[in-house]
Amino acid sequence: MLPFKISPTTSWATLVPLCGVLFVTFCKDAYEDLKRWRDDCRVNNQVVKVFTGGDGQNPYASIKWSEVRVGSFVKIARDQPVPADLLLVFSSPGGGAFVDTAQLDGESSLKPKYAVEETQHMIRNSSVHSHMEADLPNQMVNKFDGCIYLKGYPRGVHVNLKNFLLRGSTLRNTNHVIGLVVYTGVDTKVVRNSSQSLTSKRSQVEQLANKLLIIVFLLLFVISIGCAAARAYLISNERGYKNLAWVWPLTGGDDLQELLFHPDNPYMAILTFLIGYNNLIPISLYMTTDLVRALQAFIMESDDSMYHKRDDTCCKVRSSGLCEDLGQVDFVLSDKTGTLTQNEMCFKACWVDGQTYGCWSDCPDDSNDAGEDASLNGDAFGVPTDHVERLPPRSVCLPLSPALWTAPFDSDPTDAKGNIRLSENTLLENFFLCLTLCHAAMPERMQGESKRATRSAEVPLLMQDVDAVRASDPGMQHLHLESEIQTRLALLEEAESTQFRSPSPDED
């Protein structure tokens, strides 16, 4: 029983439902905390190479992220995440690097970073002796200022954000980089930003339920005060006291004199009525909603339609308390295409001066119903295909890929004598010239024989039969000098052993 004998029921009638609700909520929160702890362990147990100062062939040792310390030099290879906030001191090749910050700001375009020019040359000579001064740990991801003091630079070298790699970003399109650890753990800018919003997120349904619960509790409190006031009025005389004695044992007797020696406390009666009417509060509502959220999270994680085959990953519910909000989205405001979509920029076709070139067929699609309006579904303008349907004249475009040698192409214009007239300074030539030059691409030579073997299996003539290449390549049809033919062959071999990467992974 509760103290002062204010409970109208037994203690088990109140404690058991409350303990049950708290236990179910505890189990759900404990399971979610366990998953977060496992994710933290997975991140902290990742391996990174740290410079140890050895004189052997491999002066780097592999350690866990949790063991990285400020002042260490770490080596990060391509497509590896950055374990801490780093100062870029070396990059191969060229002193520049590209990082993917999609996990930080949601942008898929790669951002260029540059190694400190003075340390770029010193790392090559393995002679870096320095110390560094930087800002105190803060949450400003768009600002960094520091000064690194090197041997031979007594006034120091100023470094800023263009030399700074944030934890959580990923190295792209760069062989490897070496960085000096500036901030680690809770001092990194990403963690500093995430620690500002430690309050648990609540769904709209839960927020509405909390507001309604406050209204119900206020109503219960008003009812309890009214009942306590009515009780105090009824027991104010002997007749009312005797009528309520069997319902509300006040002092254990039935005489009004007992009430004088043991005066009744009307404020305790308010608590008694609160406990008696506690069924007005839906205490099981939260337990029911927690169970429903957990079931929804399990169904979402087991849904095959949200399985990503390329990465072999399923949907992951990090906070089950927000599942019901997914069904209440009315409007989606997005700044650009690619924020909520995959946005794979693959060239299919182009329309230049009334002609269509690329993977596009001018024939209407016969798969649609005959009753549909062609002007509405776009069939009057043709449909995309899986292969190249048409190429520009050879004077404008000479493809290096053998897969395009047999594709149909437009004929070059000729003069009155039948000689080929080069398409110089025409709209078509200017378009393809702009298409070729007005973008950023980085050539990379393929390493290993596996890729070359794969490519040569598709086009065996390129590496095996030079005469067949001369007969098949349209770029050699008008070449007569042996030096020009050898230059064309060298260009073809170079193209087969080189791949081009765009700064944006969506445009590869």
C-alpha positions in Angstrom: 0.0 0.0 0.0 1.1 3.6 -0.5 1.9 5.7 2.6 -0.8 7.5 4.5 -3.4 4.9 3.2 -4.3 7.1 0.3 -4.7 4.4 -2.3 -8.2 3.0 -2.9 -6.8 -0.2 -4.4 -4.0 -2.6 -3.7 -0.4 -1.7 -4.6 -0.2 -4.4 -7.2 -3.1 -2.9 -9.2 -1.0 0.2 -9.9 2.6 -1.0 -9.9 2.3 -4.0 -12.1 0.9 -2.2 -15.2 3.4 0.7 -14.7 6.3 -1.7 -14.4 5.2 -3.6 -17.5 5.1 -0.5 -19.6 8.5 0.7 -18.4 10.0 -2.8 -19.0 8.8 -2.9 -22.6 10.1 0.6 -23.3 13.4 -0.2 -21.6 13.9 -3.3 -23.8 13.1 -1.3 -27.0 15.5 1.5 -26.1 18.2 -1.0 -25.0 18.0 -2.8 -28.3 18.4 0.5 -30.3 21.3 1.6 -28.1 22.9 -1.8 -28.7 22.7 -1.3 -32.5 24.3 2.2 -32.1 27.0 0.7 -30.0 27.8 -1.9 -32.6 27.9 0.8 -35.3 30.4 2.8 -33.2 32.5 -0.3 -32.7 32.5 -1.0 -36.4 33.7 2.5 -37.1 36.3 2.6 -34.4 37.7 -0.8 -35.4 38.4 0.2 -39.0 42.1 0.1 -39.9 44.3 2.9 -41.2 48.0 3.1 -41.9 50.1 5.3 -39.7 53.7 6.4 -40.3 56.0 4.8 -37.6 59.3 6.2 -38.7 60.9 2.9 -39.6 63.6 2.6 -42.2 62.3 -0.6 -43.8 60.5 -1.0 -47.1 57.1 -0.4 -45.3 57.4 2.4 -42.7 53.7 2.3 -42.1 51.8 0.2 -39.5 48.1 -0.6 -39.5 46.2 0.5 -36.4 42.6 1.1 -35.5 40.8 4.4 -35.8 40.4 4.6 -32.0 44.2 4.5 -31.7 44.9 7.4 -34.0 46.5 10.3 -32.1 47.0 14.0 -32.8 50.3 14.6 -34.6 50.4 11.3 -36.4 50.9 11.0 -40.2 48.3 8.7 -41.7 48.2 7.3 -45.3 44.8 7.0 -47.0 44.3 5.1 -50.2 41.7 5.6 -52.8 38.0 5.1 -51.8 38.9 5.0 -48.1 37.2 7.1 -45.5 39.1 9.8 -43.6 39.5 8.7 -39.9 40.1 12.2 -38.4 40.4 15.8 -39.3 43.6 15.9 -41.3 46.0 18.5 -42.8 46.8 17.3 -46.3 50.6 17.3 -46.6 51.1 15.0 -49.6 49.0 13.7 -52.5 49.8 11.4 -55.3 49.7 12.3 -58.1 50.2 16.0 -58.6 49.6 17.3 -55.1 45.8 17.5 -55.5 43.0 15.3 -54.3 39.2 14.9 -54.5 37.0 14.1 -51.6 33.4 12.9 -51.4 31.5 14.8 -48.7 28.1 13.2 -49.3 28.0 11.9 -45.8 28.5 15.4 -44.4 26.5 17.8 -46.6 24.7 15.5 -49.0 26.4 16.8 -52.1 27.5 14.2 -54.6 30.0 16.4 -56.5 33.6 15.9 -55.4 35.5 18.8 -53.8 39.1 19.5 -54.7 41.7 19.6 -51.9 45.4 20.6 -52.2 48.4 19.4 -50.3 50.6 22.1 -48.7 53.1 22.9 -51.5 56.1 23.0 -49.1 55.4 19.7 -47.5 54.6 18.0 -50.8 58.3 18.3 -51.8 59.6 17.4 -48.3 57.5 14.2 -48.1 59.2 13.0 -51.3 62.6 13.5 -49.6 61.3 12.0 -46.3 62.6 15.0 -44.4 59.6 16.6 -42.6 60.5 18.2 -39.3 57.8 20.6 -38.1 55.2 21.6 -35.6 51.8 23.1 -36.1 49.4 25.6 -34.6 45.7 25.4 -35.3 42.4 26.7 -34.1 40.8 25.3 -30.9 38.3 22.5 -31.6 35.1 24.0 -32.9 32.0 23.0 -35.0 32.6 25.3 -37.9 33.1 23.0 -40.9 33.6 25.8 -43.4 36.4 27.5 -41.5 39.9 26.4 -40.6 43.1 28.4 -40.1 46.5 27.2 -39.0 50.2 27.6 -39.4 52.7 24.9 -39.9 56.4 25.7 -39.0 58.8 23.8 -41.2 62.6 23.6 -41.3 63.7 26.5 -43.4 60.5 28.4 -43.0 60.9 30.3 -39.6 57.8 32.4 -40.2 55.7 29.4 -40.9 53.4 28.4 -43.7 49.7 29.4 -43.5 47.2 26.6 -44.2 43.4 26.9 -44.6 40.3 24.9 -45.5 41.6 24.0 -49.0 44.3 21.9 -47.3 41.9 20.4 -44.7 40.2 17.0 -44.8 37.1 16.4 -42.6 36.4 13.2 -40.8 33.6 11.3 -42.6 34.7 12.3 -46.1 36.0 9.7 -48.6 39.0 10.0 -50.9 38.1 9.7 -54.6 40.0 9.6 -57.9 43.4 9.9 -56.1 45.9 7.1 -55.6 46.8 8.0 -52.0 47.4 10.9 -49.7 49.3 11.5 -46.5 47.7 13.7 -43.8 48.7 15.1 -40.4 46.1 14.5 -37.7 44.8 17.7 -36.3 41.6 16.7 -34.4 40.5 13.3 -33.3 37.5 11.8 -31.6 35.1 14.3 -30.0 37.2 17.2 -31.1 36.5 16.6 -34.8 34.2 19.1 -36.4 31.6 16.5 -37.4 31.3 15.2 -33.9 31.1 18.7 -32.5 28.2 19.5 -34.8 26.4 16.2 -34.0 26.8 16.8 -30.2 24.7 20.0 -30.5 21.5 18.1 -31.2 21.6 15.3 -28.5 17.8 15.6 -27.9 16.0 12.5 -29.1 13.8 13.0 -32.1 10.1 12.5 -31.7 7.6 11.8 -34.3 4.5 13.9 -34.9 2.3 11.2 -33.6 4.2 11.1 -30.3 4.2 14.8 -30.0 0.4 14.9 -30.5 0.0 12.1 -28.0 2.0 14.0 -25.4 -0.2 17.1 -25.9 -3.4 15.1 -25.5 -1.9 13.3 -22.5 -1.4 16.7 -20.8 -5.0 17.6 -21.5 -6.2 14.3 -20.1 -4.1 14.7 -17.0 -5.4 18.3 -16.4 -9.0 16.9 -16.8 -8.2 14.2 -14.3 -6.8 16.7 -11.8 -10.0 18.9 -12.1 -12.2 15.9 -11.6 -10.2 14.8 -8.5 -10.4 18.3 -7.0 -14.2 18.3 -7.6 -14.7 14.9 -6.1 -12.5 15.8 -3.1 -14.6 19.0 -2.6 -17.8 17.1 -2.8 -16.6 14.6 -0.3 -15.5 17.3 2.1 -18.9 18.8 1.9 -20.8 15.5 2.5 -18.8 14.5 5.6 -19.2 17.9 7.2 -22.2 16.6 9.2 -22.9 13.4 11.1 -25.4 12.1 8.7 -23.1 12.5 5.7 -20.3 11.0 7.6 -22.2 7.9 8.4 -23.4 7.5 4.8 -19.8 7.6 3.5 -18.3 5.5 6.2 -18.9 2.2 4.3 -17.4 3.7 1.2 -14.5 5.6 2.7 -13.3 4.3 6.1 -12.0 7.5 7.6 -10.8 6.6 11.1 -12.1 3.0 11.7 -15.1 4.1 13.7 -18.6 5.3 13.0 -18.9 8.1 15.5 -18.5 11.7 14.7 -16.4 12.2 17.8 -13.7 10.1 16.2 -13.5 12.6 13.4 -12.7 15.4 16.0 -9.8 13.5 17.5 -8.6 12.3 14.1 -9.3 15.2 11.7 -9.6 14.3 8.0 -7.1 15.8 5.5 -8.9 16.9 2.3 -5.7 17.3 0.4 -4.9 13.6 0.8 -8.3 12.9 -0.7 -7.2 14.6 -3.9 -4.4 12.1 -4.2 -6.8 9.3 -3.5 -9.1 10.3 -6.3 -6.1 10.8 -8.6 -5.1 7.2 -8.0 -8.7 5.9 -8.2 -9.3 7.6 -11.6 -5.8 6.8 -13.1 -7.5 4.6 -15.7 -8.4 7.8 -17.6 -4.7 8.0 -18.6 -3.9 5.5 -21.4 -0.7 4.2 -19.8 -0.6 1.3 -22.3 -0.7 3.6 -25.3 3.1 4.2 -25.2 3.8 0.5 -24.9 1.5 -0.3 -27.9 3.1 2.4 -30.1 6.6 1.2 -29.2 5.7 -2.4 -30.2 4.1 -1.1 -33.4 7.3 1.0 -34.2 9.5 -2.0 -33.6 7.4 -4.2 -35.9 7.5 -1.5 -38.6 11.2 -1.2 -38.3 11.6 -5.0 -38.7 9.3 -5.0 -41.8 11.3 -2.1 -43.4 14.6 -3.8 -42.8 13.3 -7.1 -44.3 11.7 -5.4 -47.3 13.3 -6.8 -50.5 12.2 -3.8 -52.5 14.6 -1.6 -50.5 17.6 -3.9 -51.0 20.5 -2.4 -52.9 22.1 -5.1 -54.9 25.3 -3.3 -55.9 26.3 -2.5 -52.4 24.7 -5.6 -50.8 22.9 -3.4 -48.2 19.3 -3.3 -46.9 17.3 -0.6 -45.4 18.6 0.3 -41.9 16.3 1.9 -39.4 18.4 4.0 -37.0 15.5 5.5 -35.0 12.3 3.5 -34.9 10.5 6.4 -33.3 10.3 8.2 -36.7 8.8 5.4 -38.8 5.3 6.7 -38.8 6.4 10.1 -40.1 7.3 8.5 -43.4 3.6 8.0 -44.2 2.7 11.7 -43.3 4.9 13.5 -45.9 2.8 15.9 -47.9 5.5 18.0 -49.7 9.1 17.3 -50.5 11.2 20.5 -51.1 14.5 19.7 -52.8 17.1 22.2 -54.0 18.3 20.2 -57.1 18.0 16.9 -58.8 20.3 14.3 -57.2 19.5 15.2 -53.6 16.8 12.5 -53.4 17.6 10.6 -56.6 20.5 8.7 -57.9 21.2 11.2 -60.7 23.5 9.0 -62.9 24.5 11.3 -65.7 25.1 8.9 -68.7 25.3 10.3 -72.2 22.6 8.8 -74.4 22.1 11.0 -77.4 22.2 14.6 -78.7 20.2 16.6 -81.2 22.3 18.9 -83.4 21.1 20.9 -86.4 18.1 18.7 -86.9 19.9 15.4 -86.6 20.0 13.0 -83.7 23.3 11.2 -82.8 23.9 8.5 -80.2 21.8 5.8 -78.7 18.5 7.0 -80.1 16.1 5.6 -82.7 14.0 7.8 -84.8 11.4 5.1 -85.3 8.3 5.4 -83.1 7.8 2.8 -80.3 5.2 0.2 -81.4 4.8 -1.2 -77.8 2.2 1.5 -76.9 -1.4 1.3 -77.6 -2.5 2.6 -80.9 -5.1 4.8 -79.3 -2.6 6.9 -77.4 -1.5 10.2 -78.7 2.1 10.1 -79.9 2.6 13.8 -79.1 1.9 13.1 -75.5 4.2 10.2 -74.9 7.0 11.5 -77.0 7.1 8.6 -79.5 6.9 11.0 -82.4 10.5 12.0 -81.6 11.9 8.5 -81.3 12.9 6.4 -78.3 16.3 5.6 -76.6 18.1 2.4 -77.4 20.9 0.3 -76.0 23.3 0.7 -78.9 24.6 3.6 -81.1 22.2 4.2 -84.0 24.0 7.1 -85.7 27.4 8.9 -85.6 28.5 12.2 -87.0 30.7 12.3 -90.2 34.2 11.0 -89.9 35.7 14.4 -90.5 34.1 15.5 -87.1 34.3 12.3 -85.0 36.9 9.5 -85.3 36.0 7.1 -82.5 38.9 5.3 -80.7 36.7 2.5 -79.4 36.5 -0.5 -81.8 32.9 -1.0 -80.7 32.0 2.2 -82.7 33.9 1.4 -85.9 31.0 -0.5 -87.4 28.3 2.0 -86.3 26.5 3.9 -89.1 27.7 7.4 -89.6 26.8 10.4 -91.8 28.7 11.0 -95.0 31.1 13.8 -95.2 30.1 16.7 -97.5 31.8 16.8 -100.9 32.5 19.6 -103.3 31.7 19.8 -107.0 34.6 17.5 -107.9 33.6 14.9 -105.4 36.4 15.6 -102.9 35.6 15.5 -99.2 35.1 18.9 -97.7 36.1 19.0 -94.1 33.4 20.2 -91.7 35.3 23.1 -90.2 33.7 25.8 -88.2 30.3 24.2 -88.6 27.6 23.9 -85.9 28.1 20.2 -85.7 31.9 20.5 -85.2 31.6 23.3 -82.7 29.1 21.3 -80.7 31.3 18.2 -80.4 34.3 20.3 -79.7 32.5 21.9 -76.8 31.2 18.5 -75.6 34.8 17.3 -75.6 36.5 20.2 -73.9 34.0 21.7 -71.5 34.2 19.2 -68.8 36.7 17.9 -66.3 38.1 14.4 -66.7 41.2 12.7 -65.3 43.0 10.0 -67.4 44.3 7.1 -65.5 46.4 4.2 -66.8 45.0 0.8 -66.0 47.2 -1.2 -63.7 47.6 -5.0 -64.0 46.9 -7.3 -66.8 43.5 -8.4 -65.8 41.7 -5.3 -67.1 43.8 -5.3 -70.3 42.9 -9.0 -70.8 39.3 -8.2 -70.3 39.3 -5.4 -72.8 41.4 -7.4 -75.3 38.9 -10.3 -75.1 36.2 -8.0 -76.3 38.4 -6.5 -79.1 41.2 -9.1 -79.9 42.2 -7.4 -83.1 43.6 -4.3 -81.3 46.4 -6.2 -79.6 46.8 -9.1 -81.9 46.3 -8.3 -85.6 47.6 -4.9 -86.8 46.5 -5.5 -90.4 42.9 -6.1 -89.3 43.0 -2.9 -87.3 44.2 -1.0 -90.4 41.3 -2.5 -92.4 38.6 -1.9 -89.7 39.6 1.5 -88.2 37.9 4.3 -90.3 40.6 6.6 -89.0 43.2 4.8 -91.1 41.4 4.8 -94.3 42.9 8.0 -95.5 46.3 7.6 -93.9 49.2 6.7 -96.3 52.4 7.7 -94.4 53.8 5.0 -92.1 54.5 7.6 -89.4 50.8 8.6 -89.4 49.7 5.0 -89.2 52.0 4.3 -86.3 50.8 7.4 -84.5 47.2 6.2 -84.9 48.1 2.7 -83.6 49.9 4.2 -80.6 46.8 6.4 -79.9 44.5 3.3 -80.0 46.7 1.3 -77.6 46.9 4.3 -75.3 43.1 4.6 -75.3 42.7 0.9 -74.5 45.0 1.1 -71.5 43.5 4.4 -70.1 40.3 5.1 -68.3 38.8 8.5 -67.6 37.2 9.6 -64.4 35.0 12.5 -63.8 35.3 14.6 -60.6 31.6 13.7 -59.9 31.0 9.9 -59.4 27.6 10.3 -60.9 29.1 11.3 -64.3 31.6 8.5 -64.7 
